[in-house]
Amino acid sequence: MGSSEEHTRLVGEVLEELAFMGYPAWANRTGATKIEDRFIRFGKKGSG
């Protein structure tokens, strides 16, 4: 199984190649976290 660092590197390389080819693309981070007593989600639900 790959590491988080490998995933980050791969995403960066893919985004760089797409930019080189003239395609606009960006990472779409999703997830959730707990801050104090609140649970906060970020990113569009269902997107990867």
PyMOL commands that place a pseudoatom at each C-alpha (Angstrom):
pseudoatom trace, name=CA, resn=MET, resi=1, chain=A, elem=C, hetatm=0, pos=[0.000, 0.000, 0.000]
pseudoatom trace, name=CA, resn=GLY, resi=2, chain=A, elem=C, hetatm=0, pos=[1.303, 3.482, -0.848]
pseudoatom trace, name=CA, resn=SER, resi=3, chain=A, elem=C, hetatm=0, pos=[2.143, 6.212, 1.589]
pseudoatom trace, name=CA, resn=SER, resi=4, chain=A, elem=C, hetatm=0, pos=[0.646, 9.668, 1.923]
pseudoatom trace, name=CA, resn=GLU, resi=5, chain=A, elem=C, hetatm=0, pos=[3.895, 11.162, 0.641]
pseudoatom trace, name=CA, resn=GLU, resi=6, chain=A, elem=C, hetatm=0, pos=[3.779, 8.970, -2.465]
pseudoatom trace, name=CA, resn=HIS, resi=7, chain=A, elem=C, hetatm=0, pos=[0.181, 10.002, -3.104]
pseudoatom trace, name=CA, resn=THR, resi=8, chain=A, elem=C, hetatm=0, pos=[1.018, 13.695, -2.746]
pseudoatom trace, name=CA, resn=ARG, resi=9, chain=A, elem=C, hetatm=0, pos=[3.980, 13.329, -5.120]
pseudoatom trace, name=CA, resn=LEU, resi=10, chain=A, elem=C, hetatm=0, pos=[1.897, 11.435, -7.698]
pseudoatom trace, name=CA, resn=VAL, resi=11, chain=A, elem=C, hetatm=0, pos=[-0.919, 14.014, -7.616]
pseudoatom trace, name=CA, resn=GLY, resi=12, chain=A, elem=C, hetatm=0, pos=[1.632, 16.792, -8.078]
pseudoatom trace, name=CA, resn=GLU, resi=13, chain=A, elem=C, hetatm=0, pos=[3.236, 15.036, -11.044]
pseudoatom trace, name=CA, resn=VAL, resi=14, chain=A, elem=C, hetatm=0, pos=[-0.124, 14.406, -12.708]
pseudoatom trace, name=CA, resn=LEU, resi=15, chain=A, elem=C, hetatm=0, pos=[-1.226, 18.023, -12.217]
pseudoatom trace, name=CA, resn=GLU, resi=16, chain=A, elem=C, hetatm=0, pos=[2.083, 19.238, -13.637]
pseudoatom trace, name=CA, resn=GLU, resi=17, chain=A, elem=C, hetatm=0, pos=[1.755, 17.016, -16.716]
pseudoatom trace, name=CA, resn=LEU, resi=18, chain=A, elem=C, hetatm=0, pos=[-1.849, 18.106, -17.305]
pseudoatom trace, name=CA, resn=ALA, resi=19, chain=A, elem=C, hetatm=0, pos=[-0.782, 21.761, -17.058]
pseudoatom trace, name=CA, resn=PHE, resi=20, chain=A, elem=C, hetatm=0, pos=[2.026, 21.104, -19.535]
pseudoatom trace, name=CA, resn=MET, resi=21, chain=A, elem=C, hetatm=0, pos=[-0.559, 19.633, -21.937]
pseudoatom trace, name=CA, resn=GLY, resi=22, chain=A, elem=C, hetatm=0, pos=[-2.792, 22.704, -21.507]
pseudoatom trace, name=CA, resn=TYR, resi=23, chain=A, elem=C, hetatm=0, pos=[-5.491, 21.164, -19.302]
pseudoatom trace, name=CA, resn=PRO, resi=24, chain=A, elem=C, hetatm=0, pos=[-6.608, 23.132, -16.241]
pseudoatom trace, name=CA, resn=ALA, resi=25, chain=A, elem=C, hetatm=0, pos=[-6.675, 20.822, -13.213]
pseudoatom trace, name=CA, resn=TRP, resi=26, chain=A, elem=C, hetatm=0, pos=[-6.318, 21.082, -9.446]
pseudoatom trace, name=CA, resn=ALA, resi=27, chain=A, elem=C, hetatm=0, pos=[-6.379, 18.856, -6.397]
pseudoatom trace, name=CA, resn=ASN, resi=28, chain=A, elem=C, hetatm=0, pos=[-9.778, 18.578, -4.730]
pseudoatom trace, name=CA, resn=ARG, resi=29, chain=A, elem=C, hetatm=0, pos=[-9.093, 17.874, -1.084]
pseudoatom trace, name=CA, resn=THR, resi=30, chain=A, elem=C, hetatm=0, pos=[-11.951, 16.411, 0.945]
pseudoatom trace, name=CA, resn=GLY, resi=31, chain=A, elem=C, hetatm=0, pos=[-12.336, 15.262, 4.509]
pseudoatom trace, name=CA, resn=ALA, resi=32, chain=A, elem=C, hetatm=0, pos=[-13.419, 16.263, 7.972]
pseudoatom trace, name=CA, resn=THR, resi=33, chain=A, elem=C, hetatm=0, pos=[-11.949, 17.287, 11.283]
pseudoatom trace, name=CA, resn=LYS, resi=34, chain=A, elem=C, hetatm=0, pos=[-13.061, 18.045, 14.798]
pseudoatom trace, name=CA, resn=ILE, resi=35, chain=A, elem=C, hetatm=0, pos=[-12.283, 21.534, 16.092]
pseudoatom trace, name=CA, resn=GLU, resi=36, chain=A, elem=C, hetatm=0, pos=[-13.109, 21.941, 19.754]
pseudoatom trace, name=CA, resn=ASP, resi=37, chain=A, elem=C, hetatm=0, pos=[-16.647, 20.513, 20.001]
pseudoatom trace, name=CA, resn=ARG, resi=38, chain=A, elem=C, hetatm=0, pos=[-17.586, 20.972, 16.320]
pseudoatom trace, name=CA, resn=PHE, resi=39, chain=A, elem=C, hetatm=0, pos=[-17.249, 18.441, 13.488]
pseudoatom trace, name=CA, resn=ILE, resi=40, chain=A, elem=C, hetatm=0, pos=[-16.370, 20.275, 10.262]
pseudoatom trace, name=CA, resn=ARG, resi=41, chain=A, elem=C, hetatm=0, pos=[-16.455, 18.764, 6.770]
pseudoatom trace, name=CA, resn=PHE, resi=42, chain=A, elem=C, hetatm=0, pos=[-14.679, 20.252, 3.779]
pseudoatom trace, name=CA, resn=GLY, resi=43, chain=A, elem=C, hetatm=0, pos=[-14.875, 19.530, 0.065]
pseudoatom trace, name=CA, resn=LYS, resi=44, chain=A, elem=C, hetatm=0, pos=[-17.935, 18.469, -1.894]
pseudoatom trace, name=CA, resn=LYS, resi=45, chain=A, elem=C, hetatm=0, pos=[-19.586, 15.302, -0.553]
pseudoatom trace, name=CA, resn=GLY, resi=46, chain=A, elem=C, hetatm=0, pos=[-18.991, 12.369, -2.871]
pseudoatom trace, name=CA, resn=SER, resi=47, chain=A, elem=C, hetatm=0, pos=[-16.091, 13.934, -4.756]
pseudoatom trace, name=CA, resn=GLY, resi=48, chain=A, elem=C, hetatm=0, pos=[-12.703, 12.276, -4.660]
for i in range(1, 48): cmd.bond("trace and resi %d" % i, "trace and resi %d" % (i + 1))
show_as sticks, trace
zoom trace
